[in-house]
Amino acid sequence: MIDQAPLARPYGKALFEAALEAKDLEGTHTAIQELAKVSETTEVAAYIDEPTHTKKEIANKLIEILGDSLNDLTKKLLSVLAENKRLNLISNINIIYTELLEKHNEQTNVSVSVATDISNEIKEYLLTKLKKSYGDNTSIDFIKDPSIMGGLSLMVGDESLDLSIKGRVKKLINQLNF
């Protein structure tokens, strides 16, 4: 499968810049998320892939389905995507737009995987340390993942820090194999 992010990036950037200029970043974010959610449903995905429908018909149908959920910018985006036969990029455009919005808001998302439930004290401690490292606009998601056996694993953007027992065992196995 071809990575469609490079194809979607110019559309995501253009949408973000237009939303920034229109001072409607959050409204556009909500609209593109709704559009992506609807376009990923099996019925709509099948409708988009149906060769008997013109791309303009598909765009108009999406606008009809979503109605007031879309703002003017996302309606224009749909028209441009239909014209360029790129309606399949909607989900990737949503991802790119969200990344640009988070970067603009200087928000950092951190995923913390733990083997068992952790106390609120430990959560607060981790939150304090991570905010100190990544800034006050840091949001943290705690994910319970018993497969890591113990410890924790952090994921910040494309960086990862594996302090889990599973990670240490893998590292030990790799060292023994060489």
C-alpha positions as CSV (number, residue, x, y, z in Angstrom):
1,M,0.0,0.0,0.0
2,I,1.3,3.4,-0.9
3,D,1.9,6.0,1.8
4,Q,-0.6,8.8,1.0
5,A,0.8,11.3,3.5
6,P,3.0,13.0,1.0
7,L,0.0,13.5,-1.3
8,A,-2.2,14.7,1.5
9,R,0.4,17.1,3.1
10,P,-0.2,20.1,0.7
11,Y,-3.9,19.9,1.2
12,G,-3.6,19.6,5.0
13,K,-1.2,22.6,5.0
14,A,-3.4,24.7,2.7
15,L,-6.5,23.9,4.9
16,F,-4.5,24.8,8.0
17,E,-3.3,28.1,6.6
18,A,-6.7,29.0,5.3
19,A,-8.2,28.2,8.8
20,L,-5.5,30.3,10.5
21,E,-6.2,33.2,8.2
22,A,-10.0,32.8,8.8
23,K,-9.3,32.5,12.5
24,D,-11.3,29.3,12.6
25,L,-8.8,26.7,13.6
26,E,-11.0,24.8,16.0
27,G,-14.1,24.9,13.9
28,T,-12.2,23.6,10.9
29,H,-10.6,20.9,13.1
30,T,-14.0,19.7,14.2
31,A,-15.3,19.8,10.6
32,I,-12.3,17.8,9.1
33,Q,-12.6,15.3,11.9
34,E,-16.3,14.7,11.2
35,L,-15.6,14.5,7.5
36,A,-12.8,11.9,8.1
37,K,-15.0,9.9,10.4
38,V,-17.8,9.7,7.9
39,S,-15.5,9.0,4.9
40,E,-14.1,6.0,6.8
41,T,-17.4,4.3,7.3
42,T,-17.8,1.2,5.0
43,E,-20.9,2.6,3.2
44,V,-19.3,6.0,2.4
45,A,-16.0,4.4,1.5
46,A,-17.8,2.1,-0.9
47,Y,-19.7,5.0,-2.3
48,I,-16.4,7.0,-2.8
49,D,-14.8,4.0,-4.6
50,E,-17.8,3.3,-6.8
51,P,-16.7,4.2,-10.4
52,T,-20.2,5.0,-11.6
53,H,-20.3,8.2,-9.5
54,T,-18.4,11.3,-10.6
55,K,-16.1,12.8,-8.0
56,K,-18.3,15.9,-7.9
57,E,-21.4,13.8,-7.1
58,I,-19.4,12.2,-4.3
59,A,-18.3,15.6,-2.9
60,N,-21.9,16.9,-3.1
61,K,-23.2,13.7,-1.4
62,L,-20.7,14.1,1.5
63,I,-21.7,17.8,1.9
64,E,-25.3,16.7,1.9
65,I,-24.7,13.9,4.5
66,L,-22.7,16.2,6.8
67,G,-24.7,19.4,6.3
68,D,-24.0,22.0,9.0
69,S,-21.1,19.9,10.4
70,L,-18.9,21.3,7.6
71,N,-17.7,24.9,7.4
72,D,-17.0,26.8,4.2
73,L,-13.3,25.8,4.2
74,T,-14.0,22.1,4.4
75,K,-16.7,22.4,1.7
76,K,-14.1,24.1,-0.5
77,L,-11.6,21.4,0.3
78,L,-14.1,18.7,-0.7
79,S,-14.6,20.5,-4.1
80,V,-10.9,20.7,-4.7
81,L,-10.3,17.1,-3.7
82,A,-13.1,16.0,-6.0
83,E,-11.7,18.1,-8.9
84,N,-8.3,16.6,-8.4
85,K,-9.6,13.0,-7.8
86,R,-8.1,12.9,-4.3
87,L,-11.2,12.2,-2.1
88,N,-9.3,9.2,-0.8
89,L,-6.9,11.5,1.1
90,I,-9.5,12.9,3.6
91,S,-8.3,10.8,6.6
92,N,-4.6,11.6,5.9
93,I,-5.5,15.3,5.6
94,N,-7.3,15.1,9.0
95,I,-4.1,13.6,10.5
96,I,-1.9,16.3,9.0
97,Y,-4.2,19.1,10.0
98,T,-4.3,17.8,13.6
99,E,-0.5,17.6,13.7
100,L,-0.2,21.2,12.4
101,L,-2.8,22.4,14.9
102,E,-1.0,20.7,17.8
103,K,2.3,22.2,16.7
104,H,0.7,25.6,16.4
105,N,-0.7,25.3,19.9
106,E,2.6,23.9,21.0
107,Q,0.8,20.8,22.4
108,T,2.6,17.6,22.9
109,N,0.8,14.3,23.3
110,V,2.5,11.7,25.4
111,S,1.3,8.1,25.5
112,V,2.4,6.2,28.7
113,S,1.9,2.4,28.6
114,V,1.9,0.7,31.9
115,A,1.3,-3.0,32.8
116,T,-1.1,-2.3,35.7
117,D,-3.2,0.5,37.0
118,I,-1.0,3.2,38.7
119,S,-1.8,5.4,41.6
120,N,-2.8,9.1,41.1
121,E,0.4,10.0,43.0
122,I,2.5,8.4,40.3
123,K,0.4,9.9,37.5
124,E,0.9,13.4,39.0
125,Y,4.6,12.8,39.4
126,L,4.9,11.7,35.7
127,L,2.7,14.6,34.6
128,T,5.0,17.1,36.5
129,K,8.2,15.6,35.0
130,L,6.8,15.4,31.5
131,K,5.5,18.9,31.6
132,K,8.9,20.1,32.8
133,S,10.5,18.3,29.8
134,Y,7.9,19.0,27.1
135,G,6.1,22.2,28.2
136,D,2.9,23.0,30.0
137,N,0.8,22.1,26.9
138,T,1.5,18.5,27.4
139,S,-1.4,16.0,27.4
140,I,-0.8,12.5,28.7
141,D,-2.7,9.3,27.9
142,F,-2.2,6.4,30.2
143,I,-2.7,3.1,28.4
144,K,-2.9,-0.2,30.3
145,D,-0.9,-2.8,28.4
146,P,-0.2,-6.0,30.4
147,S,2.1,-7.3,27.6
148,I,4.9,-5.0,28.8
149,M,5.0,-7.0,32.1
150,G,6.2,-4.1,34.2
151,G,7.7,-0.7,34.1
152,L,6.5,1.8,31.5
153,S,6.9,2.8,27.9
154,L,6.7,6.4,26.7
155,M,5.8,7.6,23.2
156,V,6.2,11.3,22.4
157,G,5.6,11.9,18.7
158,D,8.1,9.7,16.9
159,E,10.3,9.3,20.0
160,S,10.0,6.4,22.3
161,L,11.5,5.5,25.6
162,D,11.0,1.8,26.6
163,L,11.6,1.3,30.3
164,S,9.4,-1.9,30.4
165,I,10.5,-5.4,31.5
166,K,9.5,-6.6,28.1
167,G,11.9,-4.1,26.5
168,R,14.7,-5.0,28.8
169,V,14.2,-8.8,28.1
170,K,14.3,-8.1,24.3
171,K,17.5,-6.1,24.7
172,L,19.1,-8.9,26.8
173,I,18.1,-11.5,24.2
174,N,19.6,-9.3,21.4
175,Q,22.8,-9.0,23.3
176,L,23.0,-12.7,23.9
177,N,22.4,-13.5,20.2
178,F,25.4,-11.4,19.1
